[in-house]
Amino acid sequence: MNVRLTRDGPKITLHINQTAMETRTRVISHMIKGLHHNAYRCKNSEETRKFYEDFLGLPLVRAFSIGETKTGRETAALHTFYQLDDGSALAFFEVPDMDFDFKTQHDYDLHIALEVTMDDMMEMFEKGKAAGIETRGVADHNFIKSIYFRDPNGYVIELTAPTGAEGIRDTSSSPAPQDVVADWSRKYS
């Protein structure tokens, strides 16, 4: 039996050749359909709302308090959701009675990147500076340009504008992203 996989963008095809006379092909779809939400802790839900809704313009679409965990433990938490245009959301938990190490995150440790147009990115750059919000950039990453803010919880928020039609997928012929990761792992792991 001969088995091989081919990839065409997000589609993976499994080719099974059991005999010279019989070849079966099966398309494997991704189980993961998209990002529903990412959730983070926040110090203060109202300060977080001011940043994400008032400054960035992401609508607060859902908020609910949690008084008991699914295991029956009493708790006090507020869960909030800010919707992006694709329907996904950034979500936050404020849990006053639970310790959390809020710190000023380094870009490499944790950052949230949100896609915008180039015009909107530059408008937000000026808006951030005028509002006295820590604003950095413009960084050119060859396939995107980015600016950076810091939210009230210490998280780095990146607004990124694609510079070409390829998006995040690397369409260059070499090296393949998997080869870059493998080379890095050999060197540093």
Kinemage of the C-alpha trace (Angstrom):
@kinemage 1
@onewidth
@group {chain A} dominant
@subgroup {mainchain}
@vectorlist {calphas} color= white
{ca met a 1} P 0.000 0.000 0.000
{ca asn a 2} L 1.262 3.458 -0.909
{ca val a 3} L -0.013 6.487 1.070
{ca arg a 4} L 0.757 10.139 0.432
{ca leu a 5} L -0.594 13.520 1.476
{ca thr a 6} L -0.879 16.589 -0.700
{ca arg a 7} L -1.688 20.088 0.453
{ca asp a 8} L -3.467 22.820 -1.475
{ca gly a 9} L -3.813 25.813 0.850
{ca pro a 10} L -5.887 24.738 3.841
{ca lys a 11} L -7.078 21.544 2.082
{ca ile a 12} L -5.162 18.316 2.768
{ca thr a 13} L -5.801 15.311 0.545
{ca leu a 14} L -4.944 11.741 1.539
{ca his a 15} L -4.137 9.482 -1.433
{ca ile a 16} L -4.254 5.738 -0.771
{ca asn a 17} L -3.045 3.387 -3.511
{ca gln a 18} L -3.835 -0.145 -2.281
{ca thr a 19} L -3.062 -1.873 -5.522
{ca ala a 20} L -1.961 -0.772 -8.946
{ca met a 21} L -5.638 -0.967 -9.989
{ca glu a 22} L -7.242 0.875 -7.087
{ca thr a 23} L -6.572 4.410 -5.865
{ca arg a 24} L -8.791 6.069 -3.270
{ca thr a 25} L -8.585 9.758 -2.543
{ca arg a 26} L -10.085 11.397 0.530
{ca val a 27} L -10.160 15.122 1.276
{ca ile a 28} L -9.417 15.839 4.914
{ca ser a 29} L -11.111 19.014 6.087
{ca his a 30} L -9.939 21.010 9.045
{ca met a 31} L -11.817 20.277 12.233
{ca ile a 32} L -11.012 23.788 13.482
{ca lys a 33} L -13.216 26.218 11.551
{ca gly a 34} L -11.970 29.475 13.014
{ca leu a 35} L -11.268 31.395 16.164
{ca his a 36} L -14.321 31.876 18.360
{ca his a 37} L -12.618 33.902 21.095
{ca asn a 38} L -9.389 34.353 22.994
{ca ala a 39} L -9.825 35.037 26.703
{ca tyr a 40} L -7.503 37.005 28.975
{ca arg a 41} L -7.616 38.252 32.541
{ca cys a 42} L -8.290 41.939 33.164
{ca lys a 43} L -7.725 44.177 36.173
{ca asn a 44} L -10.822 46.321 35.729
{ca ser a 45} L -13.654 45.607 33.283
{ca glu a 46} L -14.620 49.256 32.845
{ca glu a 47} L -11.052 50.380 32.056
{ca thr a 48} L -10.767 47.432 29.679
{ca arg a 49} L -14.084 48.421 28.047
{ca lys a 50} L -12.906 51.993 27.559
{ca phe a 51} L -9.807 50.761 25.715
{ca tyr a 52} L -11.393 48.052 23.547
{ca glu a 53} L -14.781 49.652 22.854
{ca asp a 54} L -14.203 53.404 23.095
{ca phe a 55} L -10.614 53.579 21.773
{ca leu a 56} L -10.330 50.592 19.399
{ca gly a 57} L -14.017 50.556 18.404
{ca leu a 58} L -14.707 46.873 19.149
{ca pro a 59} L -18.306 46.553 20.332
{ca leu a 60} L -18.952 44.951 23.705
{ca val a 61} L -21.451 42.284 22.600
{ca arg a 62} L -21.792 40.059 25.657
{ca ala a 63} L -21.145 40.307 29.378
{ca phe a 64} L -22.193 38.011 32.180
{ca ser a 65} L -21.233 37.370 35.757
{ca ile a 66} L -20.278 33.955 37.028
{ca gly a 67} L -21.173 33.163 40.639
{ca glu a 68} L -20.475 29.455 40.658
{ca thr a 69} L -18.040 27.273 38.744
{ca lys a 70} L -19.174 24.123 36.933
{ca thr a 71} L -17.719 22.146 39.847
{ca gly a 72} L -19.946 23.993 42.329
{ca arg a 73} L -17.300 26.311 43.801
{ca glu a 74} L -18.485 29.820 44.663
{ca thr a 75} L -16.736 32.532 42.655
{ca ala a 76} L -17.146 36.103 41.476
{ca ala a 77} L -16.119 36.721 37.873
{ca leu a 78} L -17.252 38.981 35.060
{ca his a 79} L -16.796 37.644 31.509
{ca thr a 80} L -16.898 40.199 28.656
{ca phe a 81} L -16.690 39.769 24.867
{ca tyr a 82} L -15.620 42.339 22.247
{ca gln a 83} L -16.530 41.323 18.694
{ca leu a 84} L -14.316 41.543 15.617
{ca asp a 85} L -15.751 41.911 12.092
{ca asp a 86} L -15.307 38.197 11.338
{ca gly a 87} L -17.554 37.252 14.290
{ca ser a 88} L -14.748 36.142 16.590
{ca ala a 89} L -14.116 37.941 19.849
{ca leu a 90} L -11.576 39.057 22.383
{ca ala a 91} L -12.856 38.114 25.820
{ca phe a 92} L -11.807 39.060 29.320
{ca phe a 93} L -12.335 37.771 32.845
{ca glu a 94} L -12.283 40.109 35.812
{ca val a 95} L -11.891 37.970 38.934
{ca pro a 96} L -11.272 40.302 41.894
{ca asp a 97} L -10.639 37.600 44.505
{ca met a 98} L -8.199 35.508 42.439
{ca asp a 99} L -4.547 36.489 42.213
{ca phe a 100} L -3.098 37.065 38.779
{ca asp a 101} L 0.349 38.393 37.908
{ca phe a 102} L -0.493 41.397 35.748
{ca lys a 103} L 2.728 42.626 34.227
{ca thr a 104} L 3.865 44.729 31.342
{ca gln a 105} L 4.142 42.054 28.667
{ca his a 106} L 7.041 41.984 26.230
{ca asp a 107} L 5.925 41.767 22.602
{ca tyr a 108} L 7.532 38.317 22.292
{ca asp a 109} L 5.779 36.977 25.397
{ca leu a 110} L 2.233 37.897 24.520
{ca his a 111} L 0.580 40.237 22.098
{ca ile a 112} L -2.775 40.407 20.376
{ca ala a 113} L -2.604 41.279 16.663
{ca leu a 114} L -5.698 42.700 14.970
{ca glu a 115} L -5.937 43.283 11.212
{ca val a 116} L -6.868 46.740 9.913
{ca thr a 117} L -6.414 48.677 6.682
{ca met a 118} L -3.278 50.771 6.209
{ca asp a 119} L -5.326 53.993 6.414
{ca asp a 120} L -7.019 52.874 9.630
{ca met a 121} L -3.677 51.842 11.109
{ca met a 122} L -2.188 55.265 10.485
{ca glu a 123} L -5.313 56.979 11.854
{ca met a 124} L -5.105 54.855 15.025
{ca phe a 125} L -1.392 55.656 15.329
{ca glu a 126} L -2.252 59.361 15.521
{ca lys a 127} L -5.248 58.709 17.784
{ca gly a 128} L -3.096 56.725 20.225
{ca lys a 129} L -0.453 59.434 20.398
{ca ala a 130} L -3.104 62.141 20.890
{ca ala a 131} L -4.791 60.112 23.662
{ca gly a 132} L -1.510 59.647 25.530
{ca ile a 133} L -1.600 55.867 25.059
{ca glu a 134} L 1.776 54.159 24.675
{ca thr a 135} L 2.046 53.965 20.872
{ca arg a 136} L 4.938 52.408 18.930
{ca gly a 137} L 5.650 51.718 15.279
{ca val a 138} L 5.399 51.641 12.322
{ca ala a 139} L 7.219 48.297 12.017
{ca asp a 140} L 7.638 46.746 8.560
{ca his a 141} L 7.574 42.909 8.687
{ca asn a 142} L 7.715 42.568 4.866
{ca phe a 143} L 4.204 41.103 4.571
{ca ile a 144} L 2.496 43.378 7.137
{ca lys a 145} L 3.100 46.750 8.736
{ca ser a 146} L 2.273 47.142 12.416
{ca ile a 147} L 1.786 49.605 15.225
{ca tyr a 148} L 1.598 48.734 18.910
{ca phe a 149} L -0.337 49.943 21.944
{ca arg a 150} L -0.427 48.772 25.538
{ca asp a 151} L -3.871 48.090 27.014
{ca pro a 152} L -4.809 48.809 30.658
{ca asn a 153} L -3.881 45.227 31.641
{ca gly a 154} L -0.319 45.378 30.280
{ca tyr a 155} L -1.033 43.419 27.088
{ca val a 156} L 0.547 44.563 23.825
{ca ile a 157} L -2.078 45.224 21.137
{ca glu a 158} L -0.789 45.188 17.570
{ca leu a 159} L -2.748 46.711 14.719
{ca thr a 160} L -1.466 45.182 11.521
{ca ala a 161} L -2.088 46.047 7.875
{ca pro a 162} L -1.239 43.555 5.109
{ca thr a 163} L 1.111 44.931 2.458
{ca gly a 164} L 0.218 42.439 -0.289
{ca ala a 165} L -2.375 39.941 -1.444
{ca glu a 166} L -0.760 36.857 0.105
{ca gly a 167} L -1.971 37.478 3.657
{ca ile a 168} L -0.287 35.547 6.439
{ca arg a 169} L 0.418 32.456 4.317
{ca asp a 170} L 3.961 32.410 2.967
{ca thr a 171} L 3.595 31.871 -0.780
{ca ser a 172} L 7.290 32.112 -1.597
{ca ser a 173} L 8.839 28.987 -3.022
{ca ser a 174} L 11.515 28.560 -0.367
{ca pro a 175} L 12.171 27.995 2.349
{ca ala a 176} L 8.892 26.434 3.433
{ca pro a 177} L 7.722 27.543 6.899
{ca gln a 178} L 8.061 23.947 8.136
{ca asp a 179} L 11.721 23.949 7.038
{ca val a 180} L 12.358 27.214 8.888
{ca val a 181} L 10.882 25.688 12.081
{ca ala a 182} L 12.877 22.480 11.638
{ca asp a 183} L 16.135 24.415 11.113
{ca trp a 184} L 15.425 26.579 14.162
{ca ser a 185} L 14.660 23.495 16.281
{ca arg a 186} L 17.906 21.815 15.271
{ca lys a 187} L 19.804 24.952 16.218
{ca tyr a 188} L 18.086 25.918 19.481
{ca ser a 189} L 16.269 22.868 20.872
